[in-house]
Each structure stands twice: as structure tokens, then as C-alpha cells.
């Protein structure tokens, strides 16, 4: 894959559709550059969370460029939005369009994203056709890296989909372990939002819940665009479960928080990383959000003293506290930069060479050493558990202070 000479670059290229910007500032004629593609849902209900992730990615790019880039190459960013007003959140159809834009841009040597598993399922076959590796900071559906589905998600050549998070094969079951072992719950009702992420997460939770002896009183599927969930919540109330577990993103999650507080206030409620984000706090609101449990598919490091300087720099620059997935996005860029650096020492920086270098990565990052197995999955299997506890001293959408870290979920 040829590199892009910055002599021919121009300050800002406005692209049609979902492309937000491709920033290539003027520079010396002999300075080389490559581009990292980025896909996030910057339109719709997850936009707030997506911006936290975006800034994590951008902070890594800015740091690297300030030090001379990666392997002598300045890093440009092709930012693409897979959220649409029609979907009200991420839109797999738009994600597929974005994947084609990345593949067609010969300066793009690797990518960050997407944020959502539904988008990832639409993008990965196209990225595979283009030989373009991507590192997701938050897409957790296990199918994407399962050898059983290799013909679907990397039909051409080797693995191209990597993660700086673990998968729902751990996130769902480990939360079931937490419900059974830590909270000592006996019964649960399960909901999902019909999306790839929500269904897969709920399936994984349900299987382990049954193994742990939890009585599953029922399961229903929600339409995330539906406004009123009172009928299903009233049904759940009549069954009197100890807990409600939800595989969903914010579009359905916010409404469940509000209506669940009114109809089943005493039921223990929890979900996956779709319930971890500023929009759940601000749009769900307090007291409705109070007490909800959630998980993330990575170690919790935003409150680690060793990471405090980075958190402070991020907060000063963007005016917001970072999420842990801002860190996994930051770490993803660091892995790509390491790959470019290693490739540049031995030959031309091509997509194929960068992909191979990512596969063999062992990169010290904020979350620890990042390396991948043969399927592109993160070697670490950590799932972190939180509970929302309102702290009036901080802004409602402050994810660090409103989500109280409980610990690592039990893993068998």
C-alpha cells in the first residue's frame, strides 16, 4: 500500500455522507504520512459515549504526531460516522458504506472501530476484501472472531478484526456469575434489544445463568425505537423476579431505566457495557439510573494512580472525564503505531504488513500489555463490574464518579 506524500495534502477535505473530516495539515515536502480510518456512531443516542472514545483515539494520534509520528510517518485520521438520524443510533448500512470508503482510500493502512458489534458485522467482510485491519475498542460480539464464522467475517485472507476488549463470551457469563455468586440472586428475567450485540450478550448471560442455578422466568425482545415498554415491565412485575438483565444499547436502555424505576423499582437491574456511558446517566436521569449494574469488557483503569496523569491531560483538553473505552481506543492507536513503526524499519508500510505486525503485537499500554490470539481476540479476559451511585458533587454525566467500581466479575 503506497504512503501519502504530505506535499499534496490539503488542510481539510470535507467528504460526502458520513465522512466528517480528513485532516492533513501542510508540512514539509519530505514528511511522509499514512491514514488511520475511524468509525464511530457520532449521530444518535450513543454520540456522547462515541465522543469519549473518539477523544481517546485522537489523544493518542496527537501524542504520536508531536513526537514525530510512527516510524517517521505522520498519522492522519479519516473520521467516519456510522450513526444516522433514521436509525437513531449506529446504522449497519452506513457502517458498510464507511468500510468501503476506508478501503478505497489508498492512504488508509489500518483502522479504529467500529464501536458497535452490529456495525462490525457489516464492515468486516468489506475490510477483509480490502485487506484492511481494524482494532475495535468496544465491539464485543464473539462471532466476529470465532473460527466458525471466519468465512463470513474475514472471507479473504487472514484475520483483520482485532479487539482491545474481551468478548461477550466472557462479559455475559461473568455477569451471570456475579448475580449468582456475589449478589446471591435466585431468579432473573432477560431482555434484549434485537441487535447483534444485545442478542448475543443476552444469550451468553442466559446460558451461564442457567448453569449457575438461576431460574430464568422469561425472556423478551424489545424494539429499540418503541417508546413504551410498560406492558413488558408490568408482565415482569407480575412474575416477581429477583433481577432483570438487559442486553441492549442506550436507545432502549434509557427508556428501560426511566420506566423500570416506576414499575419495578425494587428489582435488581443490570446490563452489559451498553449500560455504561454518559447518556445513560443524563438521559436516564436520577433517581431512575440509581442502582443499575453494568459491566465493561476490559480492566477498569481510569482510577488507577498510574493512569492519573493521562486522565488529567484528557480532562483538561476535552473538558470531560474519559471512559475506560476511551482508554481502549487510545491503546488501539498505540498498537497500530507500534505496527507501523516495526514495519517501517524493514520495508514499505503496506496494509498487509501492518496487519501482520498487529497480529504479533505485544505493546505496553494504559490497560497493560496488549497482545492478540490467532483469532484477533485480546489475551486478557477481564470483565469489570460497576453500579451507578449518584454523587451530587460531580456532573451527572461524569462516568468516573457516577459509576462506582465494584471489582472484577467472577470467572470460571
N, C-alpha and C positions, 0 to 999 in steps of 0.2 A: 504494500500500500504506500503510495508516494506521500511524502510530507508536504506541508503547505508553506511556501515562502511568504513571509510577512511583508515583503516589498509590495506584493499585490493585494495586501489586505486593505480593508476599509473599515472605518470606525464602527459603524453599526449597520447591520443588514437586517431589515425588517422582513420577516418571512410571512407567507400567507398561512391561513389555517391556524394550527396550534403552536407554530414556532414563535416564541416570544422574542428571542434575540440571539444573535451570534456575534459576540464581541471580539474584534480583532484590532486592537489599537495599533496605531502607526509605530513602527520601530525600525531599527537599523536593517539594512538590506541583507546582512549576513545572518540575522537571527532566524532560526528555524522554529516552526510551530506545528503542533498537532491539535486535534479537537477531541474533547470528551462529550459525547451526547448524554443528555439528561432527560428523563421522562418522569413527570410528577403530576398529580391532579391539582393544579393551581386554580381551577374553577370548581365551584360546588362546595358541598358540605365538609370536605376534608382539606380545604385550601389552607386553613390555619396550620394544621399539622404538616402539610406539604411544604409550607414556607419554612418551618423549623428545620425540616430535612434539607431543603434547598440551601439554607444558610450554612448548615453543617458542611455540605458539599463545597459550597463556594468559599468557605473559610479555608479549606484545605488547598483549593486551587490558588487562592490569593497568597497563602503562605509559601507555596512551592514557587510561584512565579516571582515572588520577592527575593527568593534565593537562587534564581536562575532557571527555574522550571524543573523538568525531569529529564535527566540525561542530556541537558543542553537544549531541550525543546520547550518553548513557551507553550503553556496549556490554554487553549481557547475552550469555550463552553457553548454548545448548541443546546439551548433550553427549550424543551417542548412540553406542552400542556395536554394531558390526556383527559382532563375534565371537560365536560360540556354542560351547557345550561339545560339541554334536553334530558340528559341522564340525571342531572343534579349532583353528580359526583364523577368518579372515574368512568370512562366510557371505553370498553374494549375495542370498538370500531375505530375510535380516534387513536387509540394506542397503536393499532395496526398501521394506520397512516403515518404515525410518528416513526415507527420502526422502519418503514420504507424510506422516510426522509433521512434517517441516520445512515442507512445502508447506501443510499445514493450519494451521500456526501463523502467523497474520497479522502477528505482530511480527518474523518472520524475514525479513530483507531480502537476505541473502547467506549463503554457507556456506563452510566449510573442509573439504576432504576429497573423497572418501574416500582412504585410504592405498593401497588395492589396486585394480588395474585390473578384476578380476572384480566387485568391488562397484560400481565406477564404471559398468560396462556395465549393471548392474541399476538404478542410480539415475538416470542421466542422462535417459532418456526421461520419467521421472516429474517430475524437476526442470524439464524443458522444458515439460511440461504446466502447471506452476505458475509458469513464468516466473522461476524462482529460479536465479541464477548461483552457481556454486561454483568455488573455486580449490583444486586438489589440490596438496599438497606432494610427492607421490611416485608417483602413478598414471601409468605411462609407456607403456601400450599405444597405438600410433599410430592405431588405428581410431577411438578416441574423438573425435579432432579431424579426421579425414580427411573431406574433402568427399564422398568416395564413400559414406560411411555417415551423411551428415547426416540422411537421412530416418529413421534408426534412433535416433540419439543426441541430436538436437535437432529432433524432428518438428514442434514448434510454435514458429514464430518464429525469432529469431536464435540464434547460438551462446550457450550458457550454461555451457560447460565450459572452464575455463582452467587453466593449469599454471604453477607456479614452478619446474618442472624441464623438461628436454627429454624426448624420447620414445625408445622402443626402436628406432626407425628410425635412431637415432644410437648408442644405448647398445650394442646388439648388434653392428652392423658395426664400430664403433670398437674394440671389444674384439677382434674378429677381426683388425683391423689391428695391434693391439698384439701379439697372438700371432704374427702373421706377420712384422711389421717389426721389432719390438723384441726379442721373445724368440727369433725365428728358428726357430719350430717348423714341422714339416713335416706332421704328421698329427694328427687330433683325433677323438674320439668325443663325441657330443652326446646329452644327456638333457634331458627336460622333465618337469614335474610335472602336466601335463594341464590346468592352469588358464589363464585368458586371458592373464595376464602371462607365465607360463613358456613357453607355446607360442609366443606372439608374439615373445618375446625370442630363443628358440632358432631360430625361423625366420629372423629378421633376422641373427643371427650366422652361421647356416649359409650363407645366400646370399652374404654377403660373404667368408666363409672360402673358399668355392669360387672366387670371383673372385680372391682373393689367392693361389691355388695350393695351399692346404692340402688334403690328402687327407682327406675325411670318411669314416672307416672304418665308420660306422654311427650309427644314432640309435634311441633307445628312449624310451618314455613310462612314467613312474613313477606309481604310486598313492600320493599323499602320506600316506595312512593306513596303508599297508603297513609292517610293522615290519622286514622283512628284505629287503635289496637285494643280498645276497651273490651270487645267481645271475647277475644282470646285471653286477655288478662282476667276477665271475670270467670271464665272457664277454669283457668289455673287457680284462682282463689278458691273455687268450689272443691278442688282436689287437695288443698292444703299441703303443698309440698314444703319441705324444709328450705329448698333453694330453687332458684331459676338460673339456668346457664344459657347464654346467648352467643351464638356465632353470628356476628354482624359488624358492619361498619357504622360510622356516625349517622348516616342518613336515617337508618332505622333506630339506632341506639339512642339518639337524643329523645325521640318520641317515647321509647320504652321507659327511659328514665323518668320523664315527666308523668306519664300515665301510670307507670308502675308504682310511683310514690303515692298516688291517690287510691289505687285499687288493691295492691298487695304490699303495703308498707313494711310489714314485719317479716317478709320472706327474704332470706339471704340471696343477693343478686350478684352475678359475676359474668365476665366475658373474657375474650382474648385481648390482643393489642388493638383491635378495633374500638375498644372502650378506653383506650389510653390516648388522650390528646386534649388540647385546649378547648376545642369546640364542644366536647362532652361536658366540660366544666362551665363554659359560658352559655351555651345554648341549652344544655340540660338544666343548668342552674342549681342553686342551692335553695332549699334543702333536698331537692329531688335527687341530686347526684350523690349525696352523702351516703357513705357506707358501701357503695359498689366496689366489688373486687375486680381487678383486671390483671392481665399478665403482659409481659413483653418477651419476645423470643431472643433475648440477649442478656448479658450481665448488666446490672444496674451500676453505672459508674459516674453519673453526673454529680453525686455527692461524695465521690472518692477524693480525699485530700490531694492525691497526686494529679488529679484532673482539674482541680480547682482553678489553677491559672488559666487553663483553656476555657473553662466555663465563664470566667470573669471577662476574658477577651471577647468571647462570643456575645455575652450580655451587653458589654459596652458598645460593641459595633452595631448590633441589631436591635437593641432595646428590649430583648426578650430572653427569658431563660431557655436554654436548649433542652430538648428531649433526648432520651437515650438513642432514639433513631436518628437524631441529628449527628450523634457520635458515630453510629454505624455507617452513615453516609460519608462523613469525614474519613473514616477508616477505609471505606471503599475507594475513595480517591487516592489515598496513600498507597493502597495495593496496586492500583493502576500505574501510579507514578513509579513505584518500585519496578514494575514490569517494564515500563518504557526505559527506565534507567539501565536495567540489565540488558535489554535488547540493544540499546544504542551503543553499548560497549563492544558488541560483537558483529553488528551488521545493521542493515536498514530497519527502520521502525515500521513494521507492517502489522496489519490486523492479525494475521496468523501467528506471527512471532510474539505479539503482545498476549494473545490468548494462551499460548503455550507457557509463557512466563507467569501469567496469572495462575494457571493450574498448579505450578510448582512453588507458589508464594509461601514464604514464612516471614511475615512482616510484623515487627513490633508496632502496635497501635495503642490507642487510648483504652481499648477494651482488652488488651493483651495481644499475644501473638496470633495473627490471623493466618490460617492455612486451610486448605480445602481437600476433601477426599476426592476419589476418582469421579464422583458424580457432580462435583461442584458445591457440595454442602460444606458448611463451616464445621471444623473439627470440634469446636465447643458445642455442647448441648444445653447450655444454661437457659432456664426459664425463670424469670423474676416475677414475684407477686407483689401487688400494691393494693391499698384500699384508699378510697377517697375520703379524706378527713378535712373539712373546711377549716382553713386558717385565715381569719379575718385580717391578719397583719399583712397579707400578701394579696396581689391581684388574683381575681377569680380564675383566670386562665394560666396561672403560673404552675406549670406541670411539676416542677421540682418540689414546691411547697404544698400543693394540694393533694398530690398522690403520695401517700405515706408508704415507704418501702417496708414490706413485711419480711421478705427473705427469698431465698431460692426455693422454688417449688420442689416437693419430694419427687425423686426419680427412681424408678425401679431398674 
